[in-house]
Amino acid sequence: MKDFINRLYQNHSLIYKGLLFITTTFLIVYLFPKSGKFKYNFEKGKPWQSENYYAPFDFAIIKSQEEVQQEKDAIEANALLYFNLDSIVSSRATALFETKFNSTFSDTIPRLKRNLLFSTGKETLERLYQFGVLDEAYNFPGDKPVVILKGRTIYEKTYFSNLIKPDAVLQVITDMLSAKNLDAYTTNFASLFFDIIEPNLTYDRSFTEKVLQDDFDNISYSRGSIERGTLIISKGEIVEGEKFQLLNSIKSEYESQVWSESNYNWILFAYTLLVALALLMLLLFLRKYRNTVFEDNTKVTFIFFNIFLIIMLTTLVVNYSSTYIYVVPICILPLVFKAFFDARLGLFAHVITVLLLGFIVPNSYEYMFLQIIAGIVTILTVSELYKRANLFISVGQITLIYIVAYFAFFVIHEGTVETIKVETFIWFILCGLATLFVQPLIYAYEKIFGLVSDVSLLELSDTNTKLLKELSNKAPGTFHHSLNVANLGESCANEIGANAMLVRVGALYHDIGKMKNPTYFIENQSTGINPHDELSSKESAKIIIEHVINGIETARKYNLPDRVIDFIRTHHGTSMVYYFYMKEKELQDVIIDKVDYCYPGPKPFSKETAILMMCDSVEAASKSLKEPTSTKIDAFVENIINKQIEEDQFLNANITFKEIESIKKVLKHKLANIYHLRIEYPE
């Protein structure tokens, strides 16, 4: 049991990666659409590329969107309008008319005329309330059929033109009086009816819409059926019209059948295999070409998290509306990975992610082509992300590539530019603007995952930081030495294509451990007193070597990133404090242990840390040059770096002999400029 626990502990890193791999795989598969995939690709207006295709099962022919829409329009045009009737209103109006008639028309009017006025008023009321008076002026066509409901039963069926609008009441009164030659009494009647006429019809919008929706729901989305074995399309035949509709029908039927039957688990298993295979390729890439990243569980988690985040975001957009699919800023992924790792890893992870998105998005080939091209452009154009202008220029180029590629695809599909949708270009512009969000995102990732980008390195390179100010105050000679090494290292890094900003920052902080005992280092001895004169060679070597350990402790205290601390621990590798070793060796009858005079290491394990070791040694030793000449400088640089090569200091660094020769050339040139001879000025 104890051995089993020990094995688990020893392999805990691999176990974690395995769990991360399995979890991410299942989460991505969970996001995938719940349907199978029709194995044939076809486009409207293009020839059928596969062999003759026969129906594999019976299926119904799905109506086109145009056909369904025509049916909906016809239903909507003939849809009934429902109004609720208040039957009490007409009775109340009749009673009020009989009551107020006598007070409105005086007794002086002749009896026959008075009786005619009364009967005309009753007829007017009957006309107004024959179908009803509306509560507001609804804007419906006059020939629209109407159903008047009394309670929830049908009371009357008519047309909308027969219903009286509020502003048409006066016109009805006028027409009725004119027909009986009673125009002189229009004002009296208008005054009387103004007090007694009330609307008795209210539009029942919710019930009308419910009935309309029920009619929509009863629409059949299929017409006819095709039997199994029927020839659907022949090889080379153009996919259009009825053929296109048949293929769409069988594709829809196939996908719904495959997922709804017992094959569900098999399809789920197949999806899992494909996703696992893609993520496994990413892990193998990290293991083979980016082993330092692979060994760091935080970085592997960061990579998998970002891939899942992009897939989840795209899935949410597709589920909402695939129209906005190109608004999702996929190019943020290679930008983030390039900022924290390198371009090659960024592009590889981007391609893997786009391949996985092919299962989710419509028109997957077009989508994948656009996104992979955009990812390549992102990697090629974005450099020095900490410079805001560079990011804006690169985003502009990425957006242009999107627009050009989409335009080309549209012309290929449609054969014309007349029907191109301009709003799609707006989605690409919005995608570009969303890509600019990468700057705050990088900052958030640095805080959450403890990673370092060039943006942070730019902040650390400021010599006004608290730590560098402390270094310049406590150890001014070391600070000046660090500045010189930073300038040399930056030039060398630019020459061989390494990360110049990282080298510069590493050089600025590589000797901060000397702040603990600054006077024990010759560059800080301004009084001419050397404390090493009072110590043995072994004690002196110990103090010199300890500046590496002290530097790491100081860096931890000031929360410097691990990428910067790597320069502190590796800038001397496993080299020897040669001066004190030889001084001890001169003594007779002394047993010398070389370990006491060697730095603990490790050796440089990247181009950047190797550059710093070379520049640090050359710059420090160059102070001992007397009467420097071009020949002396060349031999001096060759001797120092060749000695480091002989001691296998660069064995773990991925740096070539060709790159080392380029670094030598830069150092010789820089030192020749630093130690150039000046003319002697007269006193």
N, C-alpha and C positions, 0 to 999 in steps of 0.2 A: 504493500500500500504506500509506503514511504517513497519507494522508487517511482511509483506511478505519479505521485504528487510532484516529485522532483522533475520528472520528465515533462509534466504539464507546465511547471514553472519555467523550465528551460525553453519550452516551445510556446510560451504564452503569446509572443508576438505573432507567430504564424496562426495560432488558434484565433486570435482577434481578427486577423485579416480574413480568415475563412468565414467567421461569423458575419463580418462586414460584407463580404462578397455575397453570401447567401441572403442576408437581409435586403441588400440593395436590389438583388435579382428579383426577389418576390415583390418588393414594393413597386418596381418598374412594371412587372407583369400585371400587377393589380391595376395599374393605370391604363393598360392597353384596352382598346375597344373590345366589347364582348361580342365578337363575331369572328367567323373564319375569313379567309382571304381567297377571292376568286383568282385562280392561278394564271388567267390570261389577261394581258394588257391590251386595251384597244382605245382608239381615239376616233371621234366623229370626223368623217371626211377622209380618213386614212385607210389604206388597204389592210385586210385581215392577214396577219403575218403567219399564223399557225395553219395547221392542216385543216381540212374540212371538219367543221364542228357540228356534232349532233346532240340533241337534247338528252342529258343523262337521266332525266326523270320528267314526269308530268309537271307542268307549271302554268300559272296564269300569266297572261300578258298584262303588264302594268301600264296604265295610261301615262302619257307624258304629262309634265307639269302644265303645259299649255291646255291640254284636254281637260284636266281637272279644274283649271282656273276658269275655262269657258263654262263648265257645268256650274261652278260656284257663282259666276256672274249671272247666269240664267236664273238660278235659284233666288239670288238676291234681288234681281229685277222683278220677279213675280212674288216675292215674299209679302205676306200680309202684315198690315199694321194693326196693332191691338190697342183699343181705347176703352177705358173704364167709364161706365155711365152712372151718374148720380140721378136716379129716377125721381127723387123728391123735389129737385130743383124746378122742373117744369110745372108740377102741381102748385108749388109755392108761388111761382111767377103768375100763374093763372089766378090764384086767389088774390094776390096783391093787385093785379090789374082790375079785377072787379071792384075792389075796395077803393082804389085811387082814381078810377075813371070819372066818378061823379065830381070829385074835387078838382079834377083837371079841366073838365068840360062843363061850363055853366048851364043852368037850366034854361037860359034864354035861347039856346040853340033849338031849332024846330025838332019835333019828336022824330020825324022820318030821318032827318040828317043825323040826329044823335044816335038812333038805332043803327044807321049805316056805319057810323064811326065805331060804335061798340063791336059790331060784327067784324069789321075790318081789323080791329085790334086783336080780336080772338083768332082770326085767320093768320095774322102776322105772328102771333105767339106759336101757333101750330106749325107755321113754316120754319120758324127759328128752331123749334125743338123737335121737328120731324125726325132729324138724325142727331142734332145736338149742336151746342155752341162750345167751341174749343177754349181751353183755359189760356192758351197763348198761340201766337202765329207760327205754327210749325211749317218748315220749308220742305214739303214733300210734293212730288208730281201729282197733278190732279187726277190722273188715271190710275194711281196706286190703289190697289184693293184694300179695303178696311173692314175689320171685324169689331163690332161694338159689343163689349161684354157687360152683362148685368150680373154682378156677383162673379162667378166663374163660368157662367153659361153664356152661350152665344145669343145675343139679343137681336142683332141686325147685321147684315152684310151690305156694304155699299162701296162707293169710291171716295177718295179723299176730297174731291171737288165738291161733294154734297155736304160736307161739314162746314159750319159757319165759323170763320175766324173772328176774333174780337173786333177787328177793325172793319169787318164787313156787315156788322149788325145794322148800322145806319143806312147802308145801301139797300138792304132787304126791306127796311121800313119805308124808305123812299119809293122803292119799286112797287110795293103793295098799295101805298096811297095813290101813286100816279095811276095805277090800273083802275082805281075807283073815282078818279078825278077829285081827290081830296088833298091836293098839294098844299093848299092853304093851311092845313093842320099839321104839316110836317114837324114844325118846331115844337108844338104841343106834344105830339106823339114821341119825339126824340127825348123830351124832358121826362115824360112819363116812363118810357122804357129804360131810360138810363138808371132809374131807381129800382126797377124790378127785374131786369135781365141779369142772370148769373150764368157763368159757364157750367156745363154739366158733363163735359167730356175731358178726360185726362189721359195723356199718352202713357201707356204701360211699356216703358222702354225695356225693362228687364225681361218681361215675358216675351216681347217681340224678339229680342236677341236670343233668348233661350230656344224659341221655336226655330229661328234661323239656324242656330248652331246644331239643333237636332237634325235639321234637313241636311246640313253640311256633313254631319256624322254618318248619315245614311248613304252618302255618295259611295259608289263602288269604285275603288281605285284600280280595278282590273277589267279587262274586256276580252272575253274569249280565253281559250287555253291551247297549249301545245302539248302533244303527246310525246312520250319518251321515244327516242330514236329518230325524230324528225330532223331533217337537215336545217340547221339554223343559218349557217353562212359557209361559203366555200373559200378556199385559200385564194388570196389575191383580190377578193371581192371588196368593194368600197363599203366601209361601215357608215351607213347613213339611213335616214328615214326609218322604215319599218325594221330593218336589220338592226339598227342602233337601238331601237326600242326593245326588240327581242333580247339582245345581249344584256341590256340593262335589267330587264325583267329576270332573266336567268341568273344574273349576278346577284341580284337582291335576294331571290329565292334560295340560291345556293348558300349564301352567307347566313341567312336566318335559319335554314334547315340544319346546316352543319353545327351551329352553336346550340340549337335548341334540342338536338337529339343526344343520344348516349355518347357521342364523340366529344362532349364537353371536356372531360378529363384528359383525353388524348391531345386536344388542341392546347389546353393549358400546359400540358407537359412539353409540347413542341415549342410554344412561346418561351417557356422557362429555359429550354435547351439553347435557343438562339440568343436570348439575353445573356445567359451565363457564358456562352461562348464569346460574345463580344467583350464582356467585362473581363473574362479570363485573358483575352488577348492584351488588354490594357495592363493587367497585372504582370503578364510575362514580359511586356515591353519595359515596365518599370524594373523588373528583376534583372533583365539583361543589360539595359542601357542606362538606367537611372537607379542604381542600387542604393545610393544614399537616400533617395526619396522612398524607395521600397522599404527600407529598414525603419523609416520613421512612420509610426502608426498615425500620428497626427496629420501628416501630409497625405497619406493614403486616404484617410477619412475625409480630408478636405476635398480631394479630387472626386471621390465617389459622391460626396454631398452635393457638389456643384453640378455634376452630371444628372443626378436625380432631381435637383431643383429645376434645371432647365426643362427636363422631360415633364415634370409635374406642371410647370407654368404653361407649357405648350398644350398639354392635355386639357387644362382648364379653359384655355382660349378656344380650342377646337370644339369642346363640348358646348361652349356658349355660342360661338359662331365662327365657322372656318373662314369667314370673310376676313377676319382680323389676324389670320395666322402669321402674316409677315410683319406684324407689329412687334412680335416677341423678339427681343434683341439677342439672338443666338450668339452673335459675335462677341458678346461679353465673356463667354467661356474661354476662347483662346486668348483674349486680352488678359483675363485674370491669371490664367496658367502661365502666360509668358511673363507677367509681372513678377510672379513668385518663383517660377522655375525657369523654363527656357522655351524657345520657339518650337522645337521639335516635339516636346511633350505636349505643348498647347495644341498643335495641329493634330497630333495623333488622337488625343482625347476628344477634340472637336469632331473629327471624322467618325469616331466610334459613336458619339452622341447623335450625330445626324443620321447614321445608319439605324439606330434604335428608333429615332423619330419617324423613320419611314413606315413603321407599323401603325402610326397614329394619324398622320396627316393625309388629306386627300391629295391626288396628283403627286404621289410620293417621288417619282423620278424627277419631275420638274423641281420640287421642293429641295430634294437632296442635292441636285446639281447646283442650284442657286446658293445653298448654304455652304457647300464645300468650297465653291469658288470664292464666296465672301470670306470664309475662314482663311483661305490661302492668302487673299489680299490683306486681311487683318495681320497675319503673321509677317508678311513681307513689308508692309508699310509702317506699322507702328513700331517706333523705336524711341527710346528715352521717354517713357510714358510720363515721367515727372514734369516734362515740359508741356504745358497746356496747349500751346499752339500745335504741337505734333499730334495730339489726340484729336483736335478739331479737324485738322487736315486729313488724317487717316479716316475718320468717321465720314467725312465728305466723300472720300474715294470709295469707301465701302458702299455708301448709299448709291453712288453713281453706278457701281458694278451691279447692284441689285436691279436698278432701273433698266440698264442696258440688257442684262440677261433676261429679265422678265419680258421686255419688249420683243426680243428675239423669239422667245418661246411662244408669245401670243401670235406673232406673225406666222410662225410655223403651224400652229394649231388652226388659226382662223383664215389665213391666207390674205388678210386685209388688215389695215390699221383703222378703218372707219368705225369699228365697234369697240375699240380699245377703251377700257374703263380708267379714266384719269384718276379716280379716287384711290386706285391701287397704288399709284405713285405716292399719294399722300401717306399711305401706310408705311411705305419704305422710308419716307422722310421722318415719320414718327419713330420708326425703328432706329434710325440714326440718332435721333435726339435721346431716345431711351438708352442707347449705347454709352452716351456721355455719363450715365449714372455709374459707370465703372469706377470713377475716382472715389466717391464716398463709399462704394462697396468694398474697394481694396482697403480703405482705412478701417472699415468695420471688421473685415476678415483678419487684418493684422492684430486687432485687439482680441478677437474671439479665438483665433487659432494660434496666435503667437508667431506668425510668419513675418517675413521682412520683404518689402518691395523696394524698388528704386526710389519711390517717393519718400520712404522713411530714410533711406540712405542719404538722400539729398539733405534732409533735416539734420542728420548726424554729421554731415560734412561741414556744417557751419562751425567755424572756430570760436564762435561766441557761446557755444554750449557750456553749461556749468562745469562739466568734467574737463574739457579742453582748456578752459580758462584756469582751472585749478592746476592742470599740468604746466601751463605756461608760467604760472606764478611759482610753483614749487620746484619745477625742473625745467628752466628756460632753455637749457642746452638740448635736452631731450625733445622738447617741443619743436625747436628749430630743426633738429634731425628728422623728426616725424614729418614735418612739412616738406623737407627735401625728398624724403623717401616717397611721400604721397605724389609729388610731382613726377618723380622718376617712374613710379609704378603705374601712374595713369597713362603716361606716354607709351610704356611697354605694353600695357593692356590694349590700348588702341591699335598698336602695331599688329598684334596677333589675333584681334577680334575677341578678346576676353571682356569681362564686365569691368569697365574702367571705373565706374562709380563705386563698385564694391571694393576694388583694390585701393582706391583713394581713402575710403572710410577705414578700411582695415589698417592702412598705413598710419593714419592719424591716431589710432588708438592702440597700436600694437605694443607700445612701450609704456603704457600708463602705470604698469607695475613698478616703474622706477621712482614713482612719487614717494614711496615708502622710505627709501634710503637714497635720495637723489645724489648726495655728495660722494657716494661710492662708485659713481659712473663718471668717467673722465670728462664728458661733455658738459657736466654741471660743476666742475671744479674750477672756480674763478680765483681762489685765494692762493693757489699753488701748493696747498696742503693736501696730501693723498692719504686718506684714512687706511688704505690697504697696507701702508708701511708698518702699521702696528699689528697686522694680522698675519696669520700663516696663509700659505697658498691655498690650502684646503678650505679655510674659513672664508677667504676672499671669493673662491670659486662658488661656494655655497650661496653667498649673498648675491653674486651675479646671476646665478641660475634661478634663485628664488624670485627674481623680478617677473618671471613668466607666471608662477603660481600667484604672486601678489596681483598681477595684472588681471588674471581670471577672476579673483575674488573681488577686485574693484569693479570690474565689468558687471559682475552679478549684482553688486550693490547698487549700481546705477542703471540696472535693467537693460543693458546692452543686448542686442539680439545674438543668438547663437552663431549666426553667420559671421558676425564681427569678432566674436570671441574665438572662433576658429583661427583667425589670423594671430591672435595673441599666443595661443598654445602651440602653433606650428611654425612661427617665424624663425625659430632656431633649429627646428627639427630635433634630431638626436646628435647634433654637432657637439664639438668639445670646446671648453673654455681654454683655448690652446696656450695663451700667455701664462696662466697660472700653472697649467700642467707642466710646461717646460721649465718653469721656475722651480717647481717642486722636484722635477726630475734631475735638476742640477745638484741637488743635495745628495750626499753619499749615504749609503746604508738605509735607504727609505723605501719601504714597500708601497708602491702606488697602485691604488685601485682606480682604473679609468672611469668607472661608474660615477665616482665622486666628482668628476670633471666634465661630465656629459649632461646635456639638457635631457629632460625626460621624454620629450617628443609630445605628440606624434609627429611624423614627417608630413610635409605638405601633401594634401590629397586632392587638390584642384589646381587648375591653371593659375587662378588668382592668388592662392596661398604660395604657390611656387614662385610667382613673380615677386611677391613681397619678400621672400627669403633672399632672392638674388639682389634686389634693390637695396634691402637693409644692409646686407653684408658689404656690398660695393660702396654705398654711401658712407658707412661708418669707417671702413678701411681707407677711403680716399683722403681722409683728413691726415693720414700719415705720409702722403705723397710729398716728396721734396723736389722742387724744381720740375714740376710735371711737364712732360712733352707728349705729343701725340703717340709716339712709340711706347712711352712708359705707360700711358693710360690704357692703350690697347692690350699690352702684356699683363697689366694689373687686373683688368676685367676678366681676361681669359683665365688667369691663374685662379682667381677666387671662384668663378662659376665652375671651372673644370674640376676643382677640388670637391665642390659640392656634388657634382655628378659622380665622381669616383667614390664618394662616401654613400652613394645610393639615396641621397636625400630626395630625389624627384621620382623615386621608383613607384610611389603610389599616386602620383599626380598624372592626370591625363594630358601631359604636355609632350610634344615631339621634339626631336633634336633640331628640326628646322625652325620651330618656334623659339627654342633656346638661342639659336644663332641669331634670330631676328632681335631678340631681347638684348643680346650682347652688343649688337650693332647700335641699338638705340642708346644703351648705357654709355658706350664709347663716345657717341656723338654728343650726348648731354654733358658728360664730364669734361669733354674738350671745350665746350662752350662755357662751362662754369669756371674752369681753370685757365681760360685764355689769358695771354700776356697783355698787359696794358703798357702804354708809353709812360715814361717817367716824367712827371710834371716838374717844372723848375720851381725852386723854393722862393 
